[in-house]
Amino acid sequence: MTTSASSPATTLWRDRRFRTFWSAQGVSEFGDRISELALPLIAVTLLDASPSQVGFLTAAVWLPNLASLFIGSWVDQHRDKRPLMIAADLSRTVLLLSLPAAYWLDLLTLGQLYAIAILAGTAHVVFNTAYASFFVRLVNRDQFLEANSKLSATRSISFMAGPAVGGLLVQWLTAPIALVADALTFLFSALQISRLKVPPSDAAPSEESLLVRARAGMGYLLRHPYLRASLGCATTVNFFNMIGLALLVLFASRNLALPAGTIGLAFGIGASGGLVGALAAKKLTDLVGAGRLIAISSVVFPASIGILALADGPIWLRAVIFAAAEFVGAFAVMCFDVPLNSLQAAVTHDHMRSRVVGAFSSINYGVRPLGAVIGGLLGTWLGVRETLLISAAGGLFAVLWLVRSPIIRTRDLAGLQPPVM
């Protein structure tokens, strides 16, 4: 496996290239939290969207992941992934700025929200599939856990501050105008990534067709014992989580009667669990083992939605329960993601990374639109609170994928190697 060309540093904070990339990711993650709150609030408060329409909007965000396998195979053809990541960031900047423009011109519609969600989601897939190969050339193999922990911690901080600031921006300036802030974060990310000098892959472009390359990526994923089990577990969690997540803002706004500022603040306070989880993930991995930590987290994460579904009482108590559920869920998802992402990076061959990430995302994230649509329909048919309980109960089955897999027996990444090709 090819690793970063830079020599190992005592800590990644002393690595200028990592700090530059970290700043790009941190700022754009902060902006993402604003959009995640602003888009559904535009639909609910300005366009009077129904639960099913909110579900369709959430589905539209994740719909491009169905094409991840082919996008990843196309990305793999490019030795230098950096221009693709820059183009993806700039595309999202332009797309998001079109929403406040439509709002100012009184042309804002649900159709435009759906279109922007799909196009921005496609740019996101391009960025993520390129990122997989870019990451292993930026960071040395023995720093995978440290790098993922630092990036996840920053992402968790964005979940703390982003929704709180985003909620206030939406409340003071309206949701469409708040999206200008997110657009600017993608512009900053593009500028920072353009400054990075990371050597391109030494693999020569393949003469195989896109279909052949896509089939090879999917076959590699489904035959690999570690990747196959992690795919089944993560996909089950994501499917049932999206059933509840599609209705989360709607539930907080209508069922719990929380104002936008309170919703954002509760998201922010709850997301501190993600920061704690990201910082604790490496130590917990050393304590209980990577596989066991992944398994435990796959149970705790969906169970947190059940806590939220039980929220009741005076408004302050509803807000506290909402924040507590977010704290537990955010902590668990970081303890799930950090070791799982590091494990996947360790066992995937360098020449297959973008294809494998694309294949993984096609299934893992591809089920999210289905989960969001089902969540919207169940919310209309059974009720929003009841749908959240279904989401929590279904997600508990994810751990069954790990019970007989080699993942559950993996304590650390030291002995893991990608298969010989």
N, C-alpha and C positions, 0 to 999 in steps of 0.2 A: 504494500500500500504506500502511495506517495503521501508525504506529510508536508507541513509547512516548511518553507525554506529557511525560516528564521531559526536561530538557535534557541533552545529552551531558556526561558527566563525564570527567575526565582518566583515571580508572580506575574500574572498577565497584565496587571496594572502598570508594569514597567515596559510593556510592549506597546510602542507607539501605534503600530498598525491595528492592534486589537482595540486600543482606546478609541481610535478614529471610528472603527466599525461599531464599537459599543455605543458611541454617541449617536451615530446614525440610527441604529436600531432603537435605542432608548427614546429618542425624540419622536420617531414615527410610531412607536408603540403607544406613547402618550396621546398622540393624535387619534389613533385608532379607538381609544376608549371614548373619545368625544363622539365619534361617528356611530359607535355601537349604541350609544344612548340617543343621539340626535335623530338618526334615521327612523327608528320606530316611533319616536315622539312626533316627528313630522307627520307620519301616517296616522297616528292616533289623535293628535290634538288639532292638526291643521286640515287633514283630509278625512277625518271621521272614519277611519278604517275599522272593519269588523275583525273579530279574532282570526277568522280564516284568512283575511287579507293581510294581517300582520304575519301570519304563518307563511303565506306565499312570499312576502318580502324577505323574511329570514331565509326561506328556501332559495330565493334568487341569489342571495349573497354566496351561498355554498354550491349552487348549481354548476359553476365552471369546474369544480373539482372532479366531476364525472369525466372530464376530458384530460385529467392530470396525466394519465398514462401516456397519451399521445403528445401532450405538451412537454412532458419530461423527456420523452424519446427525441423530440425535436431539439430541446435544450442540450441534450447530451452530444449532439452533433457539433456544438460550438466549443472550441478549446478554451476560449476566454469567456467566462460567465459574467464578468463585471459589466459589460455594456448592456446585457439583458436586464440586469438588476436595476441599472440606472434608468433604462427605458421604461421599466415597469413603474418605478417611482414617479417619473414625470407624467406618465399616462394617468396615474391616480390623482395627481395634482390637478390636471385639467378637468378630469371627470367630476371631481368634488366641487370645483369652482363653478361648474355649470348649474348646480342646485341653488345657491344663493342668487345667481343671475336670474334664473327662472322665477324665483320667489319675488325678486324686486320687480320683474315684468308681469307678475300675476299670471304666470303660465305653469305653475307647479301642479303636477298630476301624479297619481299613483303609478301610471305607466312609466313616467320618467324615473321615479324611484326604483322600479323594477329594472329598467334598462341600465341605470347607473350601477345598481347592485351587481348585475351580471358582468358588466364590463370591468368594473373595479375588481371584482372577484377573479376574473381571468388574469388581470395584471398581477394579482396576489399569487396566483398559482405559478406564473412564470417566475416571479421573484423567488418563491420558496423552492422550486425545483432547481433553480440555478444556485441558490444558497447552499444546498447540500454539498455540492462539489467545491464551492468557494470556501466553505467553513474548514474543510480538512486541509486546505492549502494555506489557510491563514493561521491555524492553530496546530501545534504538535500533538501527536497521538496521546502522549502522557498527560496532556492538559485538557482533554475532552471534557472530563467531569467538571473541572474548574471553570472552563469557558461556558459550558451549558448552565452551570450554577449561577455564574455572574450574569449571563444574559437573561436567565429566568428570573433572577432577583430584580433586575431592572424592569422586566415585564411586569412583575408583581407590584413594584412601586408605581408603575403607570396605571395599574388597576386601582391603586389606592388614591392617587391624586387626580387621574384623568376624569373619572366619572364625577368626582366632587366638583372640579372646575368646570367640566362639561355641563353638569346640571345647573350650575350658577349661570354659565354663559347662555344656556337655553332659556333660563328663566328671565334673564336680563335683556338678552339681545334677540331672542327667538332661535329656534333650532337651525333653520337654514343658514343664518349668519354665523352660527357657532362652527359650521363646517369649514369656514375659511381657515380657521386655526389648524384643522387637520390637513388641509391641502398644503399649507405652508410647511408642515412637518415632513411631508413626502419630498418637497423641494429641498429641504435641508438634508435629508437622507441621501438624495441623488448627488448633491454636491460633495458630501463627505465620502461616499463610495468612490466618486470620481478621483479622489485624492489618493486612494489606496493603490499600491504597486504590488499586486499579488501575481506570481508567475502562473500562466495558464497551464492547463493540463498538458502532459507530454503525449497523450494518446492521439493518434492520427484519426481524423474523421472517418467513420465507417462508410462503406459503399452500400451497406444493406438498406433496404427500404424502411420507411417509417413503421410500417405494419410489422415487419420482421423484428425490428428493434423493440417495438412495444411488446410483442409476444414474448421475446426473450426476457424483458424486464419483469413481466407478470409471472413467467415461469420460474425465474430465479426467486421471486418473492414467495410464491406458493410452495416451492420445494424446500426452502430453507427452514429448518425446524424452529429457529429463534424468531425469524421474521414472520413466519406463518402464525405462530401462537400470539405474538404481539399484535399482529393485524386483527385477529379474531377478538382479542380482548379489547383493544382500543376502538374497534368498529362497534362492538356492542355497547360500550360506554357512550360513544358519540351519538349513536342512534337514539337511545333512550334519553340522553341528556338534552338533545335538541327538541324532543317532544315537550319538555318543560321549558327550556331556554327560549323557545319561540314565543312563549307567553309571559315571560318573566316581567318585562317592563309593563305590559298590559295588566298583569296581576297586581303589581305594585301600585300602578296609577288608578285602576278602577276598583279592584277588590279591596285593596288596603287603603285606598284614598290618600296616598302619599303624594305631596307636590313634587315637581321635578327636582328642586333643590335638595329635598330630603332623600329622594331616590338616589341621586348622585352621591350624596354624603354617605348613605348607607352602603352603597357599592364600594366607595372608597375605604371606609372603615373596615368593611368585611374583607376587602382585598388585601389588607395587611397580613392576613393569613397566608397569602401567596408569597409574600416577602419572607415570612418566617419559614415557610416550607422550602423555598428555594435555598435559603441560607442553611437550613438544617438537613437538606437532602443528602449531601455528601457524608455528613457525620452519621446520619441514620443508615445510609448504605453500608458504611463501615461497621455499624453496630449489628444490624439484622441481616445484611446481605442485600444485594441489588434486587434479586428475584422476589424475595419475601416482601420487600418494601413496595415493589410494583403491585404485588397481589393485595396487600393490605390497603393500599391507596385506591385500588380499583373498586373496593367495597365501600370505603368511607366517602369517596367523591359523589357517587349517585345518591347515597343516603342523605346527603346534606340538603337535597331538594325536598325530601320528606319533612325536614325541619321547617323549611320555608312554607310548605303547604299548611302547616298547623298554626301559622301566625294569626293572632286574633287579639281582642282587647282594645284598650285605648291606643291612640295613634302613636304615642311614644313607645309602647310595648311592641306594636307592629313593626316599627322602625328598628328596634333593638333585635327582634327575632330575625328580621330580614338581614341585618348586618351579621348576626351570629351564623346564619346559614351560609352566607357568602364567605365568612372567615373559614369555616370548616371545609367547604368545598374548594376554596382557593388553596388552602394548605395541602389538601390531599392531592389536588391535580399537579402541583409542583413536585410533590414526592413521587408521583407517577411519571411525569414527563422527564425530569432530569436523568434518572437512571435509565429509563427506556430509550431516550434519544441517544444517550452515550453508548448504550449497548448496541443499538442499531448501527451507529457510526463505526463501531469496532468490528462488526461481523459482515459489513457490506463491502464488496470489492470496489475499488476506486473507479473502475471503468463502467460500473453499473449504477452509480449513485443516483444520478438524476432520473434514470429510468425506474429504479426501484422506488424512489421517493414519489415519482409520478404514479406508479402502480399502487403504492400504498395509499396515497391520497385519493385516487380514483374510487377506492372502496371505502376507506376510513372516513374521508370527508364527503365522499359521494353519497353516503347514506344520510348525511345531515339535511339536505333538502327534503328527502322523504320523511325524516323525523319531524322537521318543521311543519310540513304540510299536514301530517297526521296529528301533530300537536294542535294546529289551528282548527282542524275539523273536530277533534275530540273536545277542544275547548268550547266550540259552538254547540256540540251535541250533548256532552255530559256536564260541562262546566269547567272553568279554569282551574279551580282548586283540586277537583277530582283528577284532572289531567296531570297535574303536578305529582300527585300520589302514584299514578301509573308510571310516570317517568322515573320516579325514585325506585319503585319496586323492580321494574324491568332491568335497570342498570346493574342490579346486584348479581345478575347472571354472568356478567363479564368475566368474573374470576374463574369460572369453570374452564375457560380456554387455557389457563395457566397450570391447572392442577397436575396434568401429566406431561407438561412440556419441560424442556431443559432450562427454561427461564427460571422456574421456581427454585432450582438447585444452584443457580449462579450467585456466588457471593461477591465477586469483583470482576473487573474487565481484563485483568492481567493476562489470563490464558486464552482470551478470545481472539481468533483470527478469521479473516474472510476465507472462504473456500478457494482452492487453487482453480484457476480457469485455464 
